[in-house]
């Protein structure tokens, strides 16, 4: 009896029989189902699509056309400017501070861009840089958002960095920090404070059920519960402190892994998600919700060096983050394949072993899943969109449009 993965492999093979690998596909039924599920988990609050996790204008537009989705979280100012000019969105929040002088100059000189793009700041140094590029009296007002550090620091009295749960982002950690920065922003001409963001990476971006690591999962879940309680109070206080100086249009939080818990915070007005649209392997390690895998890449079998081994061309599409096995691509179809410990995923060839290896022949395809979402698009110029057992459209990735923002 064919399994669900057997049926998926057969369907993808039939849809792409006319293509020569390597190439990448997105299964539209899975993409749309994931978009619907994420909007439902947001419980009525708008979901801002994280462009870093999609990196394809056609699929960003597809997500934004679905109920519950509104606005883009961009990762650079140049990208945000491009997406606004291309008509993808009229609301782009840049998730990270920028030192791109050309992109900031373009933003400051254009009324349409200045009304649509919000830049991220966590210190007055970033305001100084913008003023040095375009003085306040010679530019459109710049929309800004304060980046509140959402990491958990339970040992407040200990040495700096002694215990830090989460990523190292903004120096703005307390409500007092946020209020003080808000006061400095609103006192300066040429800036308009419109938002606050707090991305809880230790919850949204850390799987709480790592495969084969039950004890680690228990610890992660305990830390996440305590971190969330602390952040709930601190984020609410920070929003109140900032609102003493500005009427905020948005308070953004979350990511694919925390949509439901983040939207439960009354201080949050919107959540962000993107990776969940593609369903990469890192999100297989979550208990609350796991997206349906929607994005795959195919590599050809090119040699059989010995019994039990099939070698595909390429494969070294490694995800960013700590250098560990979780960042490697996973051979997914047919089921029953794995990378070797000695070689892993290679730049120009990847040997695969496992029960399914002996059934593969030269010219067959192996379907992989990337560990992270949008980084897959840095390896291909286009994505083939599959509906049923047909490719219904082929669309350009950012790289296919000649855009490489990072």
Buried (B, 14 or more C-beta within 10 A) or exposed (E): EEEEBEEBBBBBBEBBEEBEBBBBBBBBEBBBBBBBBBBBBBEEBBBBBBBBBBBBBBBBBBBBEBEBBBBBBBBBBBBBBBBBEEEBBEBBBBBBBBEBBEBBBBBBBBEEBBBBBBBBBBBBEBBEBBBEBBEBEEBBBBBBBBBBBBBBBEEEEEEEEEEBBBBEBBEBBBBEBBBBBBBBBBEBEBBBBBBBBBBBBBBBBBBBBBEEEEEEBEEBEEBBEEBBEBBBEBBBBBBEBBBEBBEBBBBBBBBBBBBBBBBEBEBBBBBBBBBBBBBBBBBBBBEEBBBBBBBBBBBBBBEBEEEEBBBBBBBBBBBEEEEEEBBBBBBBBBBBBEBBEEBBBBEEBBBBBBEBBBEBEEEBBBBBBBBBBBBBBBBBBBBBBBEEEEBEBBBBBBBBBEBEBE
